[in-house]
Amino acid sequence: GASVINLTTDINSEPDFIASYLKHGASSITFLAGSGSTLIQVDGTAVLNGAVGSTATLSRVSNAFYLRISNA
């Protein structure tokens, strides 16, 4: 939608957690490292800010969260 969204990783989530995100609106989605976790930006960015249809995948391995973003 029109509001900026911040998503924070959480070490209390399920082990081996995997989530996929598909951008539908005009605003950006920013991924943040939560307390005790590490956010690894596989593509060098933590902001999903491309056109509608851009995607992100977040995968948890131990307390590391791997973020892959494709801003189209």
PDB file with SEQRES, HELIX, SHEET and CRYST1 records, atoms N, CA, C and O in Angstrom:
SEQRES   1 A   72  GLY ALA SER VAL ILE ASN LEU THR THR ASP ILE ASN SER          
SEQRES   2 A   72  GLU PRO ASP PHE ILE ALA SER TYR LEU LYS HIS GLY ALA          
SEQRES   3 A   72  SER SER ILE THR PHE LEU ALA GLY SER GLY SER THR LEU          
SEQRES   4 A   72  ILE GLN VAL ASP GLY THR ALA VAL LEU ASN GLY ALA VAL          
SEQRES   5 A   72  GLY SER THR ALA THR LEU SER ARG VAL SER ASN ALA PHE          
SEQRES   6 A   72  TYR LEU ARG ILE SER ASN ALA                                  
SHEET    1 AA1 3 ILE A   5  THR A   8  0                                        
SHEET    2 AA1 3 ILE A  29  LEU A  32  1                                        
SHEET    3 AA1 3 VAL A  47  LEU A  48 -1                                        
SHEET    1 AA2 4 ILE A  18  LEU A  22  0                                        
SHEET    2 AA2 4 THR A  55  VAL A  61 -1                                        
SHEET    3 AA2 4 ALA A  64  SER A  70 -1                                        
SHEET    4 AA2 4 THR A  38  GLN A  41  1                                        
CRYST1    1.000    1.000    1.000  90.00  90.00  90.00 P 1           1          
ATOM      1  N   GLY A   1       0.797  -1.188   0.000  1.00  0.00           N  
ATOM      2  CA  GLY A   1       0.000   0.000   0.000  1.00  0.00           C  
ATOM      3  C   GLY A   1       0.836   1.245   0.000  1.00  0.00           C  
ATOM      4  O   GLY A   1       1.913   1.299  -0.594  1.00  0.00           O  
ATOM      5  N   ALA A   2       0.329   2.235   0.669  1.00  0.00           N  
ATOM      6  CA  ALA A   2       0.950   3.553   0.680  1.00  0.00           C  
ATOM      7  C   ALA A   2       1.847   3.769   1.892  1.00  0.00           C  
ATOM      8  O   ALA A   2       2.601   4.742   1.919  1.00  0.00           O  
ATOM      9  N   SER A   3       1.794   2.898   2.893  1.00  0.00           N  
ATOM     10  CA  SER A   3       2.577   3.073   4.110  1.00  0.00           C  
ATOM     11  C   SER A   3       3.874   2.287   4.050  1.00  0.00           C  
ATOM     12  O   SER A   3       3.907   1.155   3.567  1.00  0.00           O  
ATOM     13  N   VAL A   4       4.947   2.900   4.548  1.00  0.00           N  
ATOM     14  CA  VAL A   4       6.240   2.226   4.640  1.00  0.00           C  
ATOM     15  C   VAL A   4       6.130   1.125   5.686  1.00  0.00           C  
ATOM     16  O   VAL A   4       5.499   1.320   6.725  1.00  0.00           O  
ATOM     17  N   ILE A   5       6.738  -0.034   5.425  1.00  0.00           N  
ATOM     18  CA  ILE A   5       6.676  -1.183   6.325  1.00  0.00           C  
ATOM     19  C   ILE A   5       8.088  -1.555   6.755  1.00  0.00           C  
ATOM     20  O   ILE A   5       8.996  -1.616   5.927  1.00  0.00           O  
ATOM     21  N   ASN A   6       8.276  -1.805   8.053  1.00  0.00           N  
ATOM     22  CA  ASN A   6       9.529  -2.341   8.585  1.00  0.00           C  
ATOM     23  C   ASN A   6       9.252  -3.728   9.126  1.00  0.00           C  
ATOM     24  O   ASN A   6       8.333  -3.905   9.926  1.00  0.00           O  
ATOM     25  N   LEU A   7      10.035  -4.728   8.702  1.00  0.00           N  
ATOM     26  CA  LEU A   7       9.935  -6.095   9.201  1.00  0.00           C  
ATOM     27  C   LEU A   7      11.214  -6.428   9.950  1.00  0.00           C  
ATOM     28  O   LEU A   7      12.309  -6.253   9.416  1.00  0.00           O  
ATOM     29  N   THR A   8      11.087  -6.905  11.178  1.00  0.00           N  
ATOM     30  CA  THR A   8      12.242  -7.196  12.019  1.00  0.00           C  
ATOM     31  C   THR A   8      12.384  -8.695  12.229  1.00  0.00           C  
ATOM     32  O   THR A   8      11.411  -9.375  12.555  1.00  0.00           O  
ATOM     33  N   THR A   9      13.613  -9.219  12.039  1.00  0.00           N  
ATOM     34  CA  THR A   9      13.864 -10.638  12.268  1.00  0.00           C  
ATOM     35  C   THR A   9      13.755 -10.927  13.762  1.00  0.00           C  
ATOM     36  O   THR A   9      14.051 -10.065  14.588  1.00  0.00           O  
ATOM     37  N   ASP A  10      13.329 -12.143  14.106  1.00  0.00           N  
ATOM     38  CA  ASP A  10      13.085 -12.499  15.494  1.00  0.00           C  
ATOM     39  C   ASP A  10      13.644 -13.891  15.766  1.00  0.00           C  
ATOM     40  O   ASP A  10      13.245 -14.858  15.117  1.00  0.00           O  
ATOM     41  N   ILE A  11      14.563 -14.000  16.722  1.00  0.00           N  
ATOM     42  CA  ILE A  11      15.168 -15.299  17.021  1.00  0.00           C  
ATOM     43  C   ILE A  11      14.182 -16.239  17.718  1.00  0.00           C  
ATOM     44  O   ILE A  11      14.493 -17.412  17.922  1.00  0.00           O  
ATOM     45  N   ASN A  12      13.013 -15.745  18.080  1.00  0.00           N  
ATOM     46  CA  ASN A  12      11.979 -16.601  18.671  1.00  0.00           C  
ATOM     47  C   ASN A  12      11.106 -17.254  17.602  1.00  0.00           C  
ATOM     48  O   ASN A  12      10.186 -18.004  17.929  1.00  0.00           O  
ATOM     49  N   SER A  13      11.388 -16.977  16.328  1.00  0.00           N  
ATOM     50  CA  SER A  13      10.645 -17.620  15.243  1.00  0.00           C  
ATOM     51  C   SER A  13      11.083 -19.077  15.121  1.00  0.00           C  
ATOM     52  O   SER A  13      12.044 -19.503  15.762  1.00  0.00           O  
ATOM     53  N   GLU A  14      10.383 -19.821  14.308  1.00  0.00           N  
ATOM     54  CA  GLU A  14      10.699 -21.232  14.103  1.00  0.00           C  
ATOM     55  C   GLU A  14      12.090 -21.416  13.496  1.00  0.00           C  
ATOM     56  O   GLU A  14      12.485 -20.647  12.620  1.00  0.00           O  
ATOM     57  N   PRO A  15      12.838 -22.426  13.951  1.00  0.00           N  
ATOM     58  CA  PRO A  15      14.113 -22.743  13.302  1.00  0.00           C  
ATOM     59  C   PRO A  15      13.868 -23.090  11.829  1.00  0.00           C  
ATOM     60  O   PRO A  15      12.818 -23.633  11.483  1.00  0.00           O  
ATOM     61  N   ASP A  16      14.812 -22.784  10.990  1.00  0.00           N  
ATOM     62  CA  ASP A  16      14.726 -23.055   9.549  1.00  0.00           C  
ATOM     63  C   ASP A  16      13.541 -22.353   8.885  1.00  0.00           C  
ATOM     64  O   ASP A  16      13.012 -22.832   7.881  1.00  0.00           O  
ATOM     65  N   PHE A  17      13.135 -21.235   9.440  1.00  0.00           N  
ATOM     66  CA  PHE A  17      12.050 -20.406   8.928  1.00  0.00           C  
ATOM     67  C   PHE A  17      12.370 -19.912   7.523  1.00  0.00           C  
ATOM     68  O   PHE A  17      13.495 -19.484   7.265  1.00  0.00           O  
ATOM     69  N   ILE A  18      11.400 -19.964   6.607  1.00  0.00           N  
ATOM     70  CA  ILE A  18      11.537 -19.414   5.259  1.00  0.00           C  
ATOM     71  C   ILE A  18      10.253 -18.660   4.931  1.00  0.00           C  
ATOM     72  O   ILE A  18       9.154 -19.169   5.150  1.00  0.00           O  
ATOM     73  N   ALA A  19      10.397 -17.444   4.405  1.00  0.00           N  
ATOM     74  CA  ALA A  19       9.229 -16.661   4.013  1.00  0.00           C  
ATOM     75  C   ALA A  19       9.514 -15.975   2.685  1.00  0.00           C  
ATOM     76  O   ALA A  19      10.645 -15.583   2.397  1.00  0.00           O  
ATOM     77  N   SER A  20       8.465 -15.839   1.884  1.00  0.00           N  
ATOM     78  CA  SER A  20       8.561 -15.127   0.610  1.00  0.00           C  
ATOM     79  C   SER A  20       7.630 -13.921   0.655  1.00  0.00           C  
ATOM     80  O   SER A  20       6.534 -13.991   1.211  1.00  0.00           O  
ATOM     81  N   TYR A  21       8.070 -12.829   0.072  1.00  0.00           N  
ATOM     82  CA  TYR A  21       7.301 -11.590   0.060  1.00  0.00           C  
ATOM     83  C   TYR A  21       7.156 -11.110  -1.381  1.00  0.00           C  
ATOM     84  O   TYR A  21       8.098 -11.194  -2.169  1.00  0.00           O  
ATOM     85  N   LEU A  22       5.975 -10.610  -1.716  1.00  0.00           N  
ATOM     86  CA  LEU A  22       5.682 -10.064  -3.041  1.00  0.00           C  
ATOM     87  C   LEU A  22       5.150  -8.655  -2.844  1.00  0.00           C  
ATOM     88  O   LEU A  22       4.149  -8.460  -2.155  1.00  0.00           O  
ATOM     89  N   LYS A  23       5.812  -7.671  -3.442  1.00  0.00           N  
ATOM     90  CA  LYS A  23       5.440  -6.269  -3.268  1.00  0.00           C  
ATOM     91  C   LYS A  23       4.231  -5.940  -4.134  1.00  0.00           C  
ATOM     92  O   LYS A  23       4.234  -6.171  -5.343  1.00  0.00           O  
ATOM     93  N   HIS A  24       3.177  -5.386  -3.482  1.00  0.00           N  
ATOM     94  CA  HIS A  24       1.944  -5.052  -4.188  1.00  0.00           C  
ATOM     95  C   HIS A  24       1.729  -3.552  -4.322  1.00  0.00           C  
ATOM     96  O   HIS A  24       1.052  -3.118  -5.254  1.00  0.00           O  
ATOM     97  N   GLY A  25       2.285  -2.747  -3.420  1.00  0.00           N  
ATOM     98  CA  GLY A  25       2.025  -1.305  -3.401  1.00  0.00           C  
ATOM     99  C   GLY A  25       3.234  -0.489  -3.808  1.00  0.00           C  
ATOM    100  O   GLY A  25       4.234  -1.017  -4.296  1.00  0.00           O  
ATOM    101  N   ALA A  26       3.118   0.808  -3.596  1.00  0.00           N  
ATOM    102  CA  ALA A  26       4.154   1.743  -4.021  1.00  0.00           C  
ATOM    103  C   ALA A  26       5.229   1.983  -2.965  1.00  0.00           C  
ATOM    104  O   ALA A  26       6.332   2.409  -3.310  1.00  0.00           O  
ATOM    105  N   SER A  27       4.944   1.725  -1.696  1.00  0.00           N  
ATOM    106  CA  SER A  27       5.901   2.010  -0.625  1.00  0.00           C  
ATOM    107  C   SER A  27       6.951   0.921  -0.497  1.00  0.00           C  
ATOM    108  O   SER A  27       6.808  -0.174  -1.042  1.00  0.00           O  
ATOM    109  N   SER A  28       8.011   1.245   0.237  1.00  0.00           N  
ATOM    110  CA  SER A  28       9.102   0.293   0.422  1.00  0.00           C  
ATOM    111  C   SER A  28       8.873  -0.568   1.661  1.00  0.00           C  
ATOM    112  O   SER A  28       8.123  -0.201   2.566  1.00  0.00           O  
ATOM    113  N   ILE A  29       9.542  -1.728   1.678  1.00  0.00           N  
ATOM    114  CA  ILE A  29       9.546  -2.630   2.819  1.00  0.00           C  
ATOM    115  C   ILE A  29      11.005  -2.782   3.237  1.00  0.00           C  
ATOM    116  O   ILE A  29      11.845  -3.187   2.433  1.00  0.00           O  
ATOM    117  N   THR A  30      11.307  -2.458   4.493  1.00  0.00           N  
ATOM    118  CA  THR A  30      12.674  -2.525   4.996  1.00  0.00           C  
ATOM    119  C   THR A  30      12.777  -3.663   6.005  1.00  0.00           C  
ATOM    120  O   THR A  30      11.956  -3.770   6.916  1.00  0.00           O  
ATOM    121  N   PHE A  31      13.786  -4.509   5.839  1.00  0.00           N  
ATOM    122  CA  PHE A  31      14.040  -5.625   6.736  1.00  0.00           C  
ATOM    123  C   PHE A  31      15.120  -5.200   7.728  1.00  0.00           C  
ATOM    124  O   PHE A  31      16.139  -4.635   7.331  1.00  0.00           O  
ATOM    125  N   LEU A  32      14.903  -5.470   9.015  1.00  0.00           N  
ATOM    126  CA  LEU A  32      15.809  -5.056  10.079  1.00  0.00           C  
ATOM    127  C   LEU A  32      16.212  -6.266  10.908  1.00  0.00           C  
ATOM    128  O   LEU A  32      15.424  -7.196  11.077  1.00  0.00           O  
ATOM    129  N   ALA A  33      17.444  -6.258  11.429  1.00  0.00           N  
ATOM    130  CA  ALA A  33      17.906  -7.332  12.312  1.00  0.00           C  
ATOM    131  C   ALA A  33      17.369  -7.082  13.707  1.00  0.00           C  
ATOM    132  O   ALA A  33      17.566  -6.006  14.271  1.00  0.00           O  
ATOM    133  N   GLY A  34      16.690  -8.076  14.266  1.00  0.00           N  
ATOM    134  CA  GLY A  34      16.189  -7.989  15.628  1.00  0.00           C  
ATOM    135  C   GLY A  34      17.282  -8.332  16.628  1.00  0.00           C  
ATOM    136  O   GLY A  34      18.378  -8.743  16.246  1.00  0.00           O  
ATOM    137  N   SER A  35      16.982  -8.163  17.897  1.00  0.00           N  
ATOM    138  CA  SER A  35      17.927  -8.433  18.974  1.00  0.00           C  
ATOM    139  C   SER A  35      18.417  -9.880  18.927  1.00  0.00           C  
ATOM    140  O   SER A  35      17.614 -10.812  18.913  1.00  0.00           O  
ATOM    141  N   GLY A  36      19.728 -10.060  18.904  1.00  0.00           N  
ATOM    142  CA  GLY A  36      20.323 -11.388  18.912  1.00  0.00           C  
ATOM    143  C   GLY A  36      20.411 -12.066  17.559  1.00  0.00           C  
ATOM    144  O   GLY A  36      20.926 -13.179  17.456  1.00  0.00           O  
ATOM    145  N   SER A  37      19.912 -11.408  16.514  1.00  0.00           N  
ATOM    146  CA  SER A  37      19.961 -12.015  15.177  1.00  0.00           C  
ATOM    147  C   SER A  37      20.884 -11.227  14.261  1.00  0.00           C  
ATOM    148  O   SER A  37      21.203 -10.065  14.513  1.00  0.00           O  
ATOM    149  N   THR A  38      21.300 -11.890  13.199  1.00  0.00           N  
ATOM    150  CA  THR A  38      22.126 -11.268  12.176  1.00  0.00           C  
ATOM    151  C   THR A  38      21.353 -11.303  10.869  1.00  0.00           C  
ATOM    152  O   THR A  38      20.821 -12.348  10.494  1.00  0.00           O  
ATOM    153  N   LEU A  39      21.284 -10.186  10.175  1.00  0.00           N  
ATOM    154  CA  LEU A  39      20.622 -10.116   8.875  1.00  0.00           C  
ATOM    155  C   LEU A  39      21.702 -10.055   7.805  1.00  0.00           C  
ATOM    156  O   LEU A  39      22.486  -9.107   7.757  1.00  0.00           O  
ATOM    157  N   ILE A  40      21.740 -11.062   6.955  1.00  0.00           N  
ATOM    158  CA  ILE A  40      22.741 -11.140   5.893  1.00  0.00           C  
ATOM    159  C   ILE A  40      22.056 -10.772   4.582  1.00  0.00           C  
ATOM    160  O   ILE A  40      21.161 -11.476   4.114  1.00  0.00           O  
ATOM    161  N   GLN A  41      22.488  -9.666   4.003  1.00  0.00           N  
ATOM    162  CA  GLN A  41      21.892  -9.156   2.773  1.00  0.00           C  
ATOM    163  C   GLN A  41      22.598  -9.783   1.582  1.00  0.00           C  
ATOM    164  O   GLN A  41      23.636  -9.289   1.142  1.00  0.00           O  
ATOM    165  N   VAL A  42      22.043 -10.863   1.060  1.00  0.00           N  
ATOM    166  CA  VAL A  42      22.657 -11.614  -0.032  1.00  0.00           C  
ATOM    167  C   VAL A  42      22.844 -10.731  -1.261  1.00  0.00           C  
ATOM    168  O   VAL A  42      23.849 -10.859  -1.961  1.00  0.00           O  
ATOM    169  N   ASP A  43      21.906  -9.848  -1.533  1.00  0.00           N  
ATOM    170  CA  ASP A  43      21.968  -8.971  -2.710  1.00  0.00           C  
ATOM    171  C   ASP A  43      22.432  -7.560  -2.379  1.00  0.00           C  
ATOM    172  O   ASP A  43      22.342  -6.668  -3.222  1.00  0.00           O  
ATOM    173  N   GLY A  44      22.931  -7.346  -1.158  1.00  0.00           N  
ATOM    174  CA  GLY A  44      23.488  -6.056  -0.786  1.00  0.00           C  
ATOM    175  C   GLY A  44      22.474  -5.001  -0.409  1.00  0.00           C  
ATOM    176  O   GLY A  44      22.833  -3.830  -0.288  1.00  0.00           O  
ATOM    177  N   THR A  45      21.218  -5.373  -0.220  1.00  0.00           N  
ATOM    178  CA  THR A  45      20.206  -4.411   0.196  1.00  0.00           C  
ATOM    179  C   THR A  45      19.223  -5.067   1.144  1.00  0.00           C  
ATOM    180  O   THR A  45      18.984  -6.273   1.070  1.00  0.00           O  
ATOM    181  N   ALA A  46      18.654  -4.268   2.036  1.00  0.00           N  
ATOM    182  CA  ALA A  46      17.625  -4.747   2.953  1.00  0.00           C  
ATOM    183  C   ALA A  46      16.303  -4.044   2.685  1.00  0.00           C  
ATOM    184  O   ALA A  46      15.383  -4.105   3.500  1.00  0.00           O  
ATOM    185  N   VAL A  47      16.210  -3.369   1.528  1.00  0.00           N  
ATOM    186  CA  VAL A  47      15.006  -2.608   1.198  1.00  0.00           C  
ATOM    187  C   VAL A  47      14.382  -3.143  -0.083  1.00  0.00           C  
ATOM    188  O   VAL A  47      15.012  -3.160  -1.140  1.00  0.00           O  
ATOM    189  N   LEU A  48      13.144  -3.576   0.031  1.00  0.00           N  
ATOM    190  CA  LEU A  48      12.346  -4.015  -1.113  1.00  0.00           C  
ATOM    191  C   LEU A  48      11.611  -2.772  -1.614  1.00  0.00           C  
ATOM    192  O   LEU A  48      10.581  -2.392  -1.056  1.00  0.00           O  
ATOM    193  N   ASN A  49      12.138  -2.139  -2.665  1.00  0.00           N  
ATOM    194  CA  ASN A  49      11.588  -0.854  -3.115  1.00  0.00           C  
ATOM    195  C   ASN A  49      11.428  -0.764  -4.632  1.00  0.00           C  
ATOM    196  O   ASN A  49      11.344   0.332  -5.186  1.00  0.00           O  
ATOM    197  N   GLY A  50      11.386  -1.903  -5.291  1.00  0.00           N  
ATOM    198  CA  GLY A  50      11.202  -1.911  -6.737  1.00  0.00           C  
ATOM    199  C   GLY A  50       9.738  -1.751  -7.117  1.00  0.00           C  
ATOM    200  O   GLY A  50       8.905  -1.367  -6.295  1.00  0.00           O  
ATOM    201  N   ALA A  51       9.446  -2.044  -8.346  1.00  0.00           N  
ATOM    202  CA  ALA A  51       8.080  -1.945  -8.862  1.00  0.00           C  
ATOM    203  C   ALA A  51       7.197  -3.023  -8.247  1.00  0.00           C  
ATOM    204  O   ALA A  51       7.692  -3.973  -7.639  1.00  0.00           O  
ATOM    205  N   VAL A  52       5.902  -2.869  -8.408  1.00  0.00           N  
ATOM    206  CA  VAL A  52       4.960  -3.894  -7.988  1.00  0.00           C  
ATOM    207  C   VAL A  52       5.377  -5.210  -8.643  1.00  0.00           C  
ATOM    208  O   VAL A  52       5.664  -5.253  -9.840  1.00  0.00           O  
ATOM    209  N   GLY A  53       5.407  -6.270  -7.859  1.00  0.00           N  
ATOM    210  CA  GLY A  53       5.863  -7.563  -8.357  1.00  0.00           C  
ATOM    211  C   GLY A  53       7.279  -7.904  -7.918  1.00  0.00           C  
ATOM    212  O   GLY A  53       7.716  -9.041  -8.098  1.00  0.00           O  
ATOM    213  N   SER A  54       8.009  -6.945  -7.345  1.00  0.00           N  
ATOM    214  CA  SER A  54       9.334  -7.230  -6.802  1.00  0.00           C  
ATOM    215  C   SER A  54       9.188  -8.229  -5.664  1.00  0.00           C  
ATOM    216  O   SER A  54       8.139  -8.297  -5.024  1.00  0.00           O  
ATOM    217  N   THR A  55      10.252  -9.013  -5.409  1.00  0.00           N  
ATOM    218  CA  THR A  55      10.152 -10.087  -4.423  1.00  0.00           C  
ATOM    219  C   THR A  55      11.301 -10.083  -3.424  1.00  0.00           C  
ATOM    220  O   THR A  55      12.364  -9.514  -3.670  1.00  0.00           O  
ATOM    221  N   ALA A  56      11.055 -10.737  -2.285  1.00  0.00           N  
ATOM    222  CA  ALA A  56      12.086 -10.960  -1.276  1.00  0.00           C  
ATOM    223  C   ALA A  56      11.864 -12.339  -0.673  1.00  0.00           C  
ATOM    224  O   ALA A  56      10.732 -12.810  -0.553  1.00  0.00           O  
ATOM    225  N   THR A  57      12.969 -12.977  -0.295  1.00  0.00           N  
ATOM    226  CA  THR A  57      12.918 -14.254   0.405  1.00  0.00           C  
ATOM    227  C   THR A  57      13.806 -14.145   1.640  1.00  0.00           C  
ATOM    228  O   THR A  57      14.944 -13.684   1.559  1.00  0.00           O  
ATOM    229  N   LEU A  58      13.277 -14.570   2.774  1.00  0.00           N  
ATOM    230  CA  LEU A  58      13.998 -14.529   4.040  1.00  0.00           C  
ATOM    231  C   LEU A  58      14.087 -15.948   4.587  1.00  0.00           C  
ATOM    232  O   LEU A  58      13.068 -16.612   4.775  1.00  0.00           O  
ATOM    233  N   SER A  59      15.319 -16.415   4.844  1.00  0.00           N  
ATOM    234  CA  SER A  59      15.541 -17.779   5.340  1.00  0.00           C  
ATOM    235  C   SER A  59      16.361 -17.719   6.620  1.00  0.00           C  
ATOM    236  O   SER A  59      17.351 -16.993   6.697  1.00  0.00           O  
ATOM    237  N   ARG A  60      15.946 -18.484   7.623  1.00  0.00           N  
ATOM    238  CA  ARG A  60      16.665 -18.510   8.901  1.00  0.00           C  
ATOM    239  C   ARG A  60      17.498 -19.772   9.012  1.00  0.00           C  
ATOM    240  O   ARG A  60      17.008 -20.873   8.763  1.00  0.00           O  
ATOM    241  N   VAL A  61      18.780 -19.607   9.393  1.00  0.00           N  
ATOM    242  CA  VAL A  61      19.672 -20.705   9.720  1.00  0.00           C  
ATOM    243  C   VAL A  61      20.327 -20.314  11.039  1.00  0.00           C  
ATOM    244  O   VAL A  61      21.148 -19.397  11.078  1.00  0.00           O  
ATOM    245  N   SER A  62      19.968 -21.008  12.122  1.00  0.00           N  
ATOM    246  CA  SER A  62      20.394 -20.665  13.472  1.00  0.00           C  
ATOM    247  C   SER A  62      19.885 -19.257  13.781  1.00  0.00           C  
ATOM    248  O   SER A  62      18.684 -19.013  13.675  1.00  0.00           O  
ATOM    249  N   ASN A  63      20.755 -18.334  14.157  1.00  0.00           N  
ATOM    250  CA  ASN A  63      20.316 -16.958  14.426  1.00  0.00           C  
ATOM    251  C   ASN A  63      20.684 -16.006  13.294  1.00  0.00           C  
ATOM    252  O   ASN A  63      20.673 -14.788  13.469  1.00  0.00           O  
ATOM    253  N   ALA A  64      21.009 -16.568  12.136  1.00  0.00           N  
ATOM    254  CA  ALA A  64      21.300 -15.759  10.946  1.00  0.00           C  
ATOM    255  C   ALA A  64      20.098 -15.824  10.003  1.00  0.00           C  
ATOM    256  O   ALA A  64      19.541 -16.892   9.750  1.00  0.00           O  
ATOM    257  N   PHE A  65      19.724 -14.681   9.503  1.00  0.00           N  
ATOM    258  CA  PHE A  65      18.625 -14.581   8.542  1.00  0.00           C  
ATOM    259  C   PHE A  65      19.209 -14.119   7.215  1.00  0.00           C  
ATOM    260  O   PHE A  65      19.827 -13.057   7.139  1.00  0.00           O  
ATOM    261  N   TYR A  66      19.015 -14.912   6.173  1.00  0.00           N  
ATOM    262  CA  TYR A  66      19.528 -14.605   4.835  1.00  0.00           C  
ATOM    263  C   TYR A  66      18.419 -13.962   4.013  1.00  0.00           C  
ATOM    264  O   TYR A  66      17.354 -14.549   3.827  1.00  0.00           O  
ATOM    265  N   LEU A  67      18.673 -12.764   3.528  1.00  0.00           N  
ATOM    266  CA  LEU A  67      17.679 -11.994   2.795  1.00  0.00           C  
ATOM    267  C   LEU A  67      18.118 -11.843   1.347  1.00  0.00           C  
ATOM    268  O   LEU A  67      19.205 -11.338   1.066  1.00  0.00           O  
ATOM    269  N   ARG A  68      17.270 -12.282   0.435  1.00  0.00           N  
ATOM    270  CA  ARG A  68      17.505 -12.130  -1.009  1.00  0.00           C  
ATOM    271  C   ARG A  68      16.385 -11.262  -1.560  1.00  0.00           C  
ATOM    272  O   ARG A  68      15.210 -11.607  -1.434  1.00  0.00           O  
ATOM    273  N   ILE A  69      16.743 -10.131  -2.173  1.00  0.00           N  
ATOM    274  CA  ILE A  69      15.760  -9.194  -2.718  1.00  0.00           C  
ATOM    275  C   ILE A  69      15.958  -9.045  -4.221  1.00  0.00           C  
ATOM    276  O   ILE A  69      17.083  -8.927  -4.706  1.00  0.00           O  
ATOM    277  N   SER A  70      14.850  -9.052  -4.942  1.00  0.00           N  
ATOM    278  CA  SER A  70      14.855  -8.798  -6.382  1.00  0.00           C  
ATOM    279  C   SER A  70      13.943  -7.611  -6.656  1.00  0.00           C  
ATOM    280  O   SER A  70      12.727  -7.763  -6.771  1.00  0.00           O  
ATOM    281  N   ASN A  71      14.545  -6.423  -6.760  1.00  0.00           N  
ATOM    282  CA  ASN A  71      13.795  -5.208  -7.076  1.00  0.00           C  
ATOM    283  C   ASN A  71      13.690  -5.076  -8.584  1.00  0.00           C  
ATOM    284  O   ASN A  71      14.665  -4.745  -9.258  1.00  0.00           O  
ATOM    285  N   ALA A  72      12.505  -5.338  -9.108  1.00  0.00           N  
ATOM    286  CA  ALA A  72      12.290  -5.272 -10.564  1.00  0.00           C  
ATOM    287  C   ALA A  72      11.934  -3.879 -11.012  1.00  0.00           C  
ATOM    288  O   ALA A  72      11.721  -3.649 -12.202  1.00  0.00           O  
TER     289      ALA A  72                                                      
END                                                                             
